[in-house]
C-alpha cells in the first residue's frame, strides 16, 4: 500500500534533499538506481535530478511526484487538502498525461476524437487511459520511427522505461516512453498512440511532454524574434491562467524557437532552479504554460494542434516528436551547459559535431547575383591568398532554361548555369580546390548553396510538375520571395531532391553544403500535411547525410528560422541569423546559446557599414564576435578591403583556429549579458579544463570613470592560470576578484587566453 501522506519529519527531510543537503537519515545518493521501480512507483535519477511518478491504484492514472533535485526516497506523495467547489481531486493532482472531459479543467496533454457510433452517432473526445504495464530498457534508447531523436548506446549513457496505458472504452493504447541521460540530468519523453479499435480516430492534440510542477511562483523564459533579430530572450512572470507561444509558420520559425525554461523568480545565470524544455522537431510547435486555480503550474510541449488533426486508422501507431527536459539548480547557465553537452554527444550525428571547422568565405554579401565564371575564380583566388580555408559559392549558380540571375527563377532546376560557367562548372570547382590556402600546403576547400525544398514557378521543374508544390485545391498559391514550397510528403519529390543534390556532389569535390529555406508554409491540402512534410524532410536529410558523411552540412532558413534540435540531428551547424551586424549578433548568439551549443552556430565577418543597420565596427570587433561560433567565416568581397584589414585577416584566421577547439568542444559561461551590461563577456573552458578563452566587449564608450572587473566562472579555484602569457593568477582570484581592462571608444573587444599551469 502507498502512504497517502507524509509525516512532518519526512517532509522536512525531503526538503533538505531538495536543497542539496544530506542528513544521516537519508539514503546514500551514490547508490541510487538510474531507473528505480517499486511496484508502480517510478523514479528516473540523474547525477543531480530525480523525475518521479506513480500509478493511482484507484483510477489507473499516472500522478507526478517530483521533478527537481536528486531525491532518493520512494513513497513520495503530497497531501491534498479538503476538496470543495467545482475542482475535484483529478483537477488538483500533478498528472503525467492529463486528459479532458473527466473533471480536470486545466489544459489537456492530448485529445482524441473517437469514431462515430455512440449515442446518435456522435464522436466523443472523452478518453480514459489506465495503466496496464511497463518495461525497462537498459543501456540504450529506442529510435523514433522517421523522427530525429537523442541516442546513446554505451553503458550508463541512457536508460528507458516504457509505460503502457489503455482506454478500454475506445481501444486506444498509449505508450509513454521516458529516457534518462544521468550524466546530463536530462529526461526525454515521447508518446506512441495506437488505434486497436475497428474504426479510424483522429488525434487533435498530442503533447510529447507534460508535467505539473510544484506549487509556487515561476518565470517563463523563451526566445522570441523575427527575421534579422532571432533568439532574443524574453522573461515574464507566469500568472494564473494560460500563457505560452506557438509557431504557425510550418516550421520551428524565427518568431518562436521550440524551447522554453521555467525558473524560480530569483533564478539568475549562475544560481537558482531552472527547468528547460526543448522540442526535437522542425515543424510547427506549441508551448503551453498554465497556472491552475490551485497554484500548480502545468507545462505542455508538442506539435501545434492547429496543423495536426492526425487520422489514425485501425492498427496504426502515431509517434510524437520527443522533448528533452533538463533540470539545473545552478541557474540558466547550468541548464544551458547540460543541453550543450547532451546535444553534442547524444543528438548531433555528424562527425563534425565535435570537430573544428575550416574558416570560410561566402560569396553572397560580396557579390549577390552579380557574377560570372571569371568573378568567382577571382574571389576564390583572393580567398586563398588571405589564408582562408574554404570558398563557398552562394545563390545564383544554377538554372538552364530558367537561369538563376535573380530570385524569381531557377529554384528546383539544380543544374549549373552554362552561361555563367562556359568552361564547365565542375572544371571551375576542380581548379578552385587546387589553390593553396595562404602559405600552407592545404588545398582550398569548396562549398555550395542549395535551396532544395523550394521551387520557382519560373522553372522547368514547376512546368513539368506543378502538382508537386504545396497547395490547397483551387485556392491561389501564395508566393513569398517569388517561390513555392515543394511537398516533401510525396516520395517522388523526396527522390527528386536526393537525386538532384547527389548528382552535383558526386561530380565535383564539394566539402560543404549550405541548405537554405526562405519562406514558411502557407496553403496545405490537409491539416496533417505539415507533419507529413516534416517526415519527408527528415527522410531526405538522412539519405543525403548518410551518403555524404564527409560533407559539412549547414542548415539555414532566412537566417535562424529553423535553428532547432531536429535540424541538428543531421546538420552539425546552422546559420544563426542573416543579421551580420556584430553588435546585434552578440545578443542573437547569446540568446541562441540558452539551449543550443555554440559549436552549432555559424557566424561570419561581413563588410561595413552593415547593409541594414548601417553600423560600422572594426574588423577586429566583428571577428571576435564571430569567433564565438563553431563555424567562422567572412561574408564580403576581399577586393573592397583596405590594406590594413587585408593584412590582418591571416592573423585573425590563425587566432580563430587556435580558439575553435575550445569553442566547439568546451563549456560556455555567459558572464555578462548584452541586455544587462555595456560590457558583455563570455568564457569558454576546454573539456579538460586546461585552456580557456575570454571574449570581452565594450559596446559604448566609457570615459572619466572606473572600468568594471569581469569575474570569471567555472575555473579550478586551487589552480593557477597564465593570463595571455603574462601574469599568473589563481582560479580563486580570477573568479572572486576578476580581470580589469580599459577600452577606448565604441565597439571595442578583447580576446584573453588562459592556460592552466
C-alpha positions in Angstrom: 0.0 0.0 0.0 1.2 3.5 -0.8 1.1 6.0 2.0 -1.4 8.8 1.4 0.5 11.5 3.2 4.0 12.1 4.6 4.9 12.8 8.2 6.1 16.2 9.1 9.6 14.8 9.8 9.9 13.1 6.5 8.6 16.2 4.6 11.3 18.2 6.4 14.0 15.7 5.5 12.9 15.7 1.8 13.2 19.5 1.8 16.8 19.1 2.9 17.4 16.7 0.0 15.9 19.2 -2.5 18.2 21.8 -1.0 21.3 19.7 -1.7 21.9 18.6 1.9 22.4 15.0 3.1 21.3 14.4 6.7 22.3 11.0 8.0 18.8 9.6 8.0 18.6 9.8 4.2 19.7 7.1 1.7 23.2 7.2 0.1 22.5 9.0 -3.1 25.6 7.5 -4.8 23.8 4.2 -4.9 20.6 5.5 -6.4 19.5 3.5 -9.5 19.1 5.3 -12.8 15.7 3.9 -13.2 14.1 2.5 -10.0 10.6 0.9 -10.0 8.9 0.0 -6.7 5.7 -1.7 -7.6 4.0 1.0 -9.6 6.2 3.9 -8.4 8.8 5.1 -10.9 11.9 7.1 -10.5 14.4 8.3 -13.1 17.5 9.6 -11.5 20.5 11.5 -12.8 23.5 12.9 -11.1 21.5 15.9 -9.9 17.9 15.2 -10.9 15.0 13.0 -10.0 11.8 12.6 -12.0 9.2 10.6 -10.0 5.7 9.5 -10.6 3.3 6.7 -9.6 0.1 4.9 -10.6 -3.0 5.9 -8.7 -4.3 2.4 -7.8 -7.9 3.6 -7.9 -8.1 5.4 -11.2 -5.1 3.9 -13.0 -3.9 7.4 -13.8 -0.2 8.5 -13.6 0.5 11.0 -10.9 3.6 13.1 -10.8 5.5 13.2 -7.5 8.7 15.2 -8.2 10.8 16.8 -10.9 13.8 18.6 -9.4 16.9 17.9 -7.4 18.0 14.3 -6.7 15.6 12.6 -4.2 16.4 9.0 -3.3 13.3 8.1 -1.4 10.3 6.0 -2.5 6.8 6.6 -1.5 6.6 10.3 -2.1 3.2 11.9 -2.2 1.9 15.3 -1.5 -1.2 15.7 0.7 -4.2 17.4 -0.8 -6.4 19.5 1.5 -10.2 19.4 1.8 -11.8 19.3 -1.6 -14.5 21.9 -2.1 -16.0 23.6 -5.1 -16.0 22.6 -8.7 -12.4 21.3 -8.8 -12.4 17.7 -7.8 -9.4 15.5 -6.9 -8.4 14.9 -10.5 -8.1 18.7 -11.1 -5.8 19.1 -8.1 -3.3 16.4 -8.8 0.0 16.6 -10.6 -0.8 14.5 -13.6 1.7 12.9 -16.1 -0.7 12.6 -19.1 -3.8 14.7 -18.4 -7.0 14.3 -20.4 -10.1 16.4 -20.8 -13.8 15.7 -20.1 -13.4 13.9 -16.7 -13.1 16.8 -14.3 -9.6 18.3 -14.9 -10.4 21.8 -16.2 -6.7 22.5 -16.9 -5.2 22.2 -20.4 -5.0 18.5 -21.5 -1.9 16.8 -22.9 -3.9 15.1 -25.6 -7.3 14.9 -27.2 -8.7 12.1 -29.3 -11.8 12.4 -31.4 -13.3 9.0 -31.2 -15.1 7.2 -34.1 -18.8 7.9 -34.5 -21.1 5.2 -33.5 -22.1 6.1 -30.0 -25.3 7.8 -28.9 -26.9 9.3 -32.0 -23.7 8.5 -34.0 -21.7 11.3 -32.2 -17.9 11.3 -31.9 -16.8 11.9 -28.4 -13.5 13.5 -27.3 -13.5 11.8 -23.8 -10.7 9.4 -23.1 -9.9 7.3 -20.0 -6.4 5.9 -20.2 -5.4 3.4 -17.4 -2.0 2.0 -16.6 -1.6 -1.6 -17.9 2.1 -2.5 -17.5 5.7 -1.2 -18.1 9.1 -2.4 -19.3 12.6 -1.2 -18.7 15.2 -0.9 -21.5 18.7 -0.7 -20.1 21.8 0.5 -21.9 20.1 2.0 -24.9 17.2 4.0 -26.3 14.7 3.1 -29.0 14.9 5.3 -32.1 11.8 7.1 -33.1 10.4 5.9 -36.5 11.2 8.6 -39.0 11.9 11.3 -36.4 15.1 12.8 -35.1 15.9 11.8 -31.5 18.6 11.6 -28.9 20.6 8.5 -28.8 23.0 6.6 -26.6 24.4 3.1 -26.6 27.3 2.9 -24.2 26.7 1.5 -20.7 25.4 4.3 -18.4 24.6 6.7 -21.2 20.8 6.3 -21.1 18.1 4.1 -19.7 14.5 3.9 -20.7 11.2 2.9 -19.2 8.0 2.5 -21.3 4.7 2.8 -19.5 1.8 1.1 -21.3 -1.7 2.6 -20.9 -5.0 1.6 -22.5 -8.5 3.0 -22.9 -10.9 0.1 -22.6 -13.8 2.1 -24.0 -12.1 3.2 -27.2 -9.4 0.5 -27.6 -6.8 3.2 -27.9 -3.4 2.3 -26.4 -0.7 4.8 -25.4 3.0 4.2 -24.6 4.7 6.9 -22.7 8.5 6.5 -23.4 10.7 8.0 -20.8 14.5 8.1 -21.0 17.1 9.5 -18.6 20.6 10.6 -19.5 22.0 10.6 -16.0 25.2 12.5 -16.8 23.3 15.4 -18.2 20.3 15.5 -15.8 18.1 15.2 -18.9 14.7 13.4 -19.0 13.4 12.7 -22.5 9.8 11.7 -23.4 7.8 10.8 -26.5 4.4 9.3 -26.9 3.1 6.4 -29.1 -0.6 6.3 -29.8 -2.0 3.1 -31.3 -5.6 2.5 -32.5 -6.5 -1.0 -31.6 -10.2 -0.5 -32.5 -12.1 -1.1 -35.7 -12.7 2.5 -36.8 -10.5 5.5 -37.6 -10.0 8.0 -34.8 -8.4 11.5 -35.0 -5.6 12.9 -32.8 -6.5 16.5 -32.5 -3.9 17.3 -29.8 -0.8 15.4 -28.6 1.8 16.9 -26.2 5.0 15.0 -26.2 5.9 16.2 -22.7 3.5 17.3 -19.9 4.4 17.9 -16.4 2.8 19.6 -13.4 5.4 21.5 -11.3 5.0 22.0 -7.6 3.0 24.8 -6.0 4.9 28.1 -6.4 5.7 31.1 -8.5 7.6 30.8 -11.8 9.0 32.9 -14.6 8.8 31.8 -18.2 11.9 32.3 -20.3 11.8 31.8 -24.1 13.3 33.0 -27.4 11.3 35.5 -29.4 12.2 37.3 -32.7 11.8 37.6 -36.4 14.0 37.8 -39.5 17.2 39.7 -38.7 16.6 39.6 -34.9 16.3 36.0 -33.9 16.7 34.5 -30.4 16.0 37.5 -28.2 15.5 36.3 -24.7 12.1 37.1 -23.1 11.4 36.6 -19.4 8.0 37.1 -17.9 6.1 36.1 -14.8 3.7 33.1 -15.0 0.3 34.3 -14.0 -2.9 32.4 -13.3 -4.4 31.1 -16.5 -2.8 30.1 -19.8 0.2 31.6 -21.5 2.8 30.4 -23.9 3.7 30.6 -27.6 3.4 28.6 -30.8 4.7 28.5 -34.3 2.1 28.6 -37.1 4.7 29.0 -39.9 5.0 25.4 -40.9 8.5 25.3 -39.4 10.0 26.0 -36.0 10.4 29.7 -37.1 12.3 32.8 -36.1 9.3 34.1 -34.3 9.2 31.4 -31.6 12.1 28.9 -31.1 11.0 25.5 -29.8 12.4 26.0 -26.4 11.3 27.4 -23.0 12.5 27.4 -19.4 10.6 27.7 -16.2 12.6 29.2 -13.4 12.2 30.5 -9.9 11.7 34.2 -9.8 15.1 34.6 -8.1 17.0 32.4 -10.6 19.9 34.1 -12.3 22.6 32.9 -14.8 24.5 31.1 -12.1 22.1 30.4 -9.2 18.6 29.0 -8.7 16.4 26.4 -10.2 15.7 26.1 -13.9 13.7 23.6 -15.9 14.4 23.6 -19.6 12.2 22.1 -22.3 13.4 21.6 -25.9 11.3 20.0 -28.7 13.3 17.9 -31.1 11.3 18.9 -34.2 11.5 21.3 -37.1 7.8 21.7 -37.7 5.1 23.8 -36.0 5.0 23.6 -32.3 3.1 24.6 -29.2 4.4 25.5 -25.7 1.7 25.9 -23.1 2.1 27.0 -19.5 -1.0 27.2 -17.2 -1.1 28.1 -13.6 -4.2 26.5 -12.3 -6.6 27.8 -9.6 -4.9 25.5 -7.0 -1.5 27.0 -7.7 0.1 24.2 -9.7 1.9 25.1 -12.9 1.5 22.8 -15.9 3.8 22.7 -18.9 2.8 21.1 -22.2 5.1 20.8 -25.2 4.3 19.3 -28.6 3.1 19.7 -32.2 0.8 22.7 -32.8 -2.7 21.3 -32.8 -3.7 23.9 -35.4 -1.8 22.0 -38.0 -2.3 18.5 -36.8 -5.7 16.6 -36.7 -4.0 13.3 -37.5 -6.3 10.4 -38.7 -5.3 7.1 -37.1 -6.7 4.1 -38.8 -7.2 0.7 -37.1 -3.8 -0.9 -36.4 -1.8 2.3 -37.0 0.5 4.0 -34.5 1.4 7.7 -34.3 4.8 8.6 -32.7 5.2 12.1 -31.4 8.5 14.1 -31.6 10.4 13.9 -28.4 11.0 16.6 -25.8 14.2 16.9 -23.8 13.7 18.3 -20.3 16.7 19.4 -18.3 16.9 20.4 -14.6 19.5 22.6 -13.1 20.0 24.1 -9.7 22.9 26.3 -11.0 20.8 28.8 -12.9 20.2 29.2 -16.6 23.9 28.8 -17.3 23.9 25.4 -15.6 20.9 24.4 -17.6 22.5 25.6 -20.9 25.7 23.7 -20.4 23.7 20.5 -19.8 21.8 21.0 -23.1 25.1 21.8 -24.9 26.9 18.6 -23.7 23.9 16.4 -24.3 23.2 17.7 -27.8 26.9 17.5 -28.9 27.2 13.9 -27.7 23.7 12.4 -28.0 21.8 14.3 -30.7 24.2 15.6 -33.4 25.1 12.6 -35.5 27.6 14.3 -37.8 31.3 13.6 -37.2 31.8 17.4 -37.4 29.7 18.0 -34.3 32.8 18.0 -32.1 35.4 18.7 -34.8 36.9 22.1 -35.7 35.5 23.7 -38.9 37.6 25.5 -41.6 37.3 29.3 -41.8 35.4 30.1 -45.0 34.5 33.0 -47.2 30.9 33.1 -48.6 30.2 34.9 -51.8 26.6 36.2 -51.0 27.1 39.6 -49.4 30.1 40.3 -51.5 28.5 39.6 -54.9 24.8 38.6 -54.5 23.7 37.5 -58.0 26.2 39.8 -59.9 28.9 37.4 -61.0 30.3 35.1 -63.8 33.0 32.5 -64.1 35.8 35.0 -64.0 34.4 36.8 -61.0 34.1 33.6 -59.0 37.7 32.5 -59.9 39.0 35.8 -58.8 37.1 35.7 -55.5 38.3 32.2 -54.8 41.9 33.1 -55.6 41.7 36.1 -53.2 40.1 33.8 -50.5 43.1 31.5 -50.8 45.6 34.4 -50.7 44.1 35.6 -47.4 44.7 32.2 -45.7 41.0 31.4 -45.5 40.4 27.6 -45.8 37.2 27.3 -47.8 35.4 29.2 -50.5 31.6 29.0 -50.7 29.6 29.8 -53.8 26.1 31.0 -52.7 22.9 31.6 -54.6 22.8 32.0 -58.4 25.0 29.2 -59.9 22.2 27.1 -61.3 19.3 27.1 -63.9 19.5 26.3 -67.6 16.2 27.2 -69.4 15.4 29.5 -66.4 18.8 30.9 -65.2 19.0 32.0 -61.6 20.2 35.6 -62.1 17.7 36.9 -59.6 15.3 35.4 -57.0 12.4 35.0 -59.4 13.6 31.9 -61.4 15.5 28.7 -61.3 14.7 27.1 -57.9 14.2 23.4 -58.5 16.5 23.2 -61.5 19.7 22.0 -59.9 21.9 22.1 -62.9 24.8 24.6 -63.3 24.0 27.6 -65.4 26.0 27.1 -68.7 26.0 30.8 -69.5 27.7 31.7 -66.1 30.2 28.8 -66.5 31.1 28.4 -70.1 34.3 26.4 -69.3 32.3 24.0 -67.2 31.2 24.2 -63.5 33.0 21.0 -62.5 36.2 22.2 -64.0 35.9 25.5 -62.1 35.4 23.7 -58.8 38.4 21.5 -59.5 40.6 24.5 -60.3 39.5 26.2 -57.1 40.3 23.2 -54.9 43.8 23.1 -56.4 44.5 26.5 -54.9 46.7 26.6 -51.7 45.4 28.4 -48.7 47.8 31.1 -47.6 51.4 29.9 -47.2 50.3 26.4 -46.2 50.1 23.2 -48.2 46.4 23.0 -47.6 44.1 22.9 -50.7 41.3 25.4 -50.7 38.0 23.6 -50.0 34.8 24.4 -51.9 31.2 24.7 -50.6 27.9 25.3 -52.4 24.5 26.8 -51.6 21.2 24.9 -52.2 17.5 25.5 -51.5 16.1 22.1 -52.4 12.7 22.3 -50.6 11.6 25.2 -52.8 10.6 25.9 -56.4 10.1 29.0 -58.6 7.1 29.0 -60.9 9.7 30.1 -63.5 11.4 26.7 -63.6 11.5 23.5 -65.6 10.5 21.6 -62.5 7.4 23.6 -61.9 6.4 23.5 -65.6 6.7 19.7 -65.5 5.2 19.1 -62.0 3.0 21.9 -60.8 1.3 19.4 -58.6 4.5 18.9 -56.6 4.1 22.3 -54.9 2.1 22.5 -51.7 -1.4 23.9 -52.5 -5.0 23.7 -51.2 -7.4 22.7 -54.0 -8.3 25.7 -56.2 -7.2 28.3 -53.7 -4.4 30.7 -55.1 -0.9 29.6 -54.5 0.7 32.3 -52.4 4.2 33.4 -53.5 6.8 34.5 -51.0 10.2 35.6 -52.4 8.8 34.5 -55.7 8.8 30.9 -54.7 6.6 28.0 -53.6 7.2 25.1 -51.2 7.6 21.6 -52.6 5.5 18.9 -51.0 8.1 16.7 -49.4 5.4 14.4 -48.1 5.4 12.9 -51.6 8.0 10.2 -52.1 8.6 11.3 -55.7 9.6 14.7 -54.5 12.0 13.2 -51.9 13.6 11.1 -54.6 14.0 14.1 -57.0 15.7 16.2 -54.4 18.1 13.4 -53.3 19.0 12.6 -56.9 19.5 16.3 -57.9 21.7 17.1 -54.9 23.6 13.9 -55.1 24.4 14.4 -58.8 26.1 17.7 -58.0 28.0 16.4 -55.0 29.3 13.3 -57.0 30.5 15.3 -59.9 32.7 17.9 -58.1 34.9 18.0 -54.9 32.4 19.7 -52.6 33.2 19.8 -48.9 30.3 21.9 -47.6 26.6 22.4 -48.3 24.6 25.4 -47.1 20.9 24.2 -47.2 18.6 27.2 -47.2 14.9 27.6 -46.8 13.5 31.1 -47.5 9.8 31.0 -46.7 7.2 29.5 -44.5 4.4 27.1 -45.4 1.0 28.6 -46.3 -1.6 26.5 -48.1 -1.7 22.8 -47.4 -4.3 20.2 -48.6 -4.8 18.8 -45.1 -4.2 19.9 -41.6 -1.9 17.0 -41.1 0.2 17.7 -44.2 2.7 19.7 -42.1 3.8 16.7 -40.2 3.8 14.5 -43.3 6.1 17.2 -44.8 8.5 17.0 -41.9 8.7 13.3 -42.0 9.6 13.6 -45.7 12.3 16.3 -44.9 13.9 14.0 -42.4 14.0 11.2 -44.9 15.8 13.4 -47.4 18.3 14.7 -44.7 19.0 11.1 -43.5 19.6 9.8 -47.0 21.9 12.6 -48.1 23.9 12.9 -44.9 24.4 9.2 -44.8 25.5 9.1 -48.5 27.9 12.1 -48.0 29.3 11.9 -44.4 32.4 13.9 -45.3 30.4 17.0 -46.3 29.8 19.7 -43.7 26.1 20.4 -43.9 24.8 23.7 -42.7 21.1 24.5 -42.1 19.7 27.9 -43.0 16.2 29.4 -43.2 16.4 33.1 -43.9 18.9 33.1 -41.1 17.9 31.2 -38.0 14.2 30.4 -38.7 15.0 26.7 -38.4 17.6 26.6 -35.6 16.1 23.6 -33.8 17.2 20.2 -32.4 15.6 18.4 -35.3 17.9 20.1 -37.8 20.9 19.4 -35.6 20.3 15.6 -35.7 21.6 15.8 -39.4 23.4 19.1 -39.8 26.2 20.0 -37.3 25.7 23.7 -37.7 23.1 26.3 -38.5 23.3 29.8 -39.9 22.3 31.7 -36.8 21.0 34.9 -38.5 21.1 36.9 -41.7 21.9 39.8 -39.3 25.7 40.1 -39.7 26.0 43.2 -37.6 28.4 42.2 -34.9 26.7 44.3 -32.2 23.3 42.6 -33.0 25.0 39.2 -33.2 26.2 39.3 -29.6 22.6 39.4 -28.5 21.5 36.8 -31.1 24.3 34.3 -30.3 23.9 34.8 -26.6 20.2 34.1 -26.8 20.7 31.1 -29.0 23.2 29.6 -26.5 20.4 29.3 -23.9 19.7 25.8 -25.4 22.0 25.3 -28.4 25.7 24.6 -28.2 28.0 27.4 -29.7 29.6 24.6 -31.7 26.3 24.5 -33.8 26.3 28.2 -34.6 27.6 29.7 -37.8 28.8 33.4 -37.8 30.6 35.5 -40.4 32.5 38.7 -40.6 30.6 41.0 -43.0 31.5 44.2 -44.7 30.7 47.6 -43.1 28.7 49.7 -43.0 26.2 46.9 -42.4 23.6 46.6 -45.1 20.6 47.2 -42.9 21.8 48.7 -39.6 24.3 50.9 -41.4 26.6 50.5 -38.4 30.4 50.4 -38.8 32.6 48.4 -36.4 36.2 47.4 -36.6 37.3 44.2 -38.3 38.7 43.0 -35.0 35.4 43.5 -33.2 33.5 41.7 -35.9 35.9 38.8 -35.9 35.9 38.4 -32.2 32.1 38.2 -32.2 32.1 35.6 -35.0 34.8 33.5 -33.2 32.3 32.7 -30.5 30.6 30.3 -33.0 31.7 26.8 -34.1 31.7 27.8 -37.8 33.6 31.0 -38.5 33.8 32.8 -41.9 33.7 36.0 -43.9 30.8 37.4 -45.9 32.5 40.1 -48.1 34.5 40.8 -51.3 38.2 40.9 -50.5 38.7 43.4 -53.4 36.9 46.0 -51.3 39.1 45.6 -48.1 41.6 48.3 -47.3 45.2 47.3 -46.9 45.2 47.2 -43.1 42.2 44.9 -42.9 43.6 42.7 -45.7 46.9 42.3 -43.7 45.0 41.4 -40.5 42.9 38.5 -41.9 45.7 35.8 -41.8 46.3 36.6 -38.2 42.6 36.5 -37.5 42.3 33.1 -39.1 45.3 31.9 -37.1 43.6 33.1 -33.8 40.3 31.5 -34.8 42.0 28.2 -35.4 43.6 28.3 -32.0 40.3 29.2 -30.3 37.9 27.0 -32.3 38.6 23.7 -30.5 37.7 25.3 -27.1 34.5 26.8 -28.5 33.5 23.6 -30.3 34.3 21.1 -27.5 34.3 23.1 -24.3 31.8 24.6 -21.9 30.3 28.1 -22.2 29.8 30.6 -19.4 27.8 33.7 -20.0 29.5 36.2 -17.6 27.8 39.5 -18.6 24.7 39.5 -20.7 24.3 42.1 -23.5 20.9 43.1 -22.4 22.1 43.9 -18.9 25.7 45.2 -19.4 27.7 47.6 -21.5 30.5 45.0 -21.2 29.2 41.7 -22.5 31.5 38.8 -21.7 31.6 35.1 -22.4 34.1 32.5 -21.2 34.8 29.1 -22.9 36.7 26.4 -21.0 38.1 23.3 -22.6 36.9 19.9 -21.7 40.0 19.1 -19.7 39.9 22.5 -18.0 43.5 23.3 -19.1 42.6 26.1 -21.5 40.1 28.9 -21.5 39.3 31.9 -23.7 37.5 35.1 -22.6 35.6 37.2 -25.0 35.1 40.7 -23.6 33.4 43.6 -25.3 32.6 47.3 -24.7 29.5 48.5 -26.6 29.6 52.2 -25.8 32.5 54.5 -25.0 33.0 55.0 -21.3 35.2 57.9 -20.0 36.2 59.5 -16.8 35.1 56.6 -14.7 36.4 53.3 -13.4 36.1 50.3 -15.6 34.4 47.3 -14.1 36.1 43.9 -13.4 34.9 40.8 -15.1 34.7 37.9 -12.8 35.3 34.5 -14.4 33.5 31.3 -13.6 34.0 27.6 -13.9 37.7 27.6 -13.1 39.6 25.4 -10.6 39.8 27.7 -7.5 43.0 25.9 -6.4 44.6 26.0 -9.8 46.9 28.7 -11.3 46.3 30.2 -14.7 48.7 32.1 -17.0 46.7 35.0 -18.5 47.7 36.0 -22.0 51.2 34.7 -21.4 51.9 37.4 -18.9 50.7 37.3 -15.3 49.7 34.1 -13.4 46.7 34.2 -11.1 44.8 31.6 -9.1 41.4 30.4 -10.2 40.0 31.8 -6.9 41.3 35.3 -7.7 40.1 35.2 -11.3 36.6 34.2 -10.1 36.3 36.4 -7.0 38.3 39.5 -8.0 38.4 39.1 -11.7 40.2 40.9 -14.6 40.0 44.5 -15.5 40.7 46.1 -18.9 40.2 49.5 -20.4 38.7 50.3 -23.8 38.9 53.3 -26.0 35.8 54.1 -28.0 32.6 52.4 -29.1 32.5 48.7 -30.1 35.8 47.5 -28.6 36.8 44.0 -27.8 39.5 41.7 -26.3 40.2 38.0 -26.5 42.1 36.8 -23.5 43.7 33.3 -23.4 44.2 31.4 -20.2 46.4 28.4 -19.7 46.2 26.3 -16.5 49.7 25.7 -15.1 
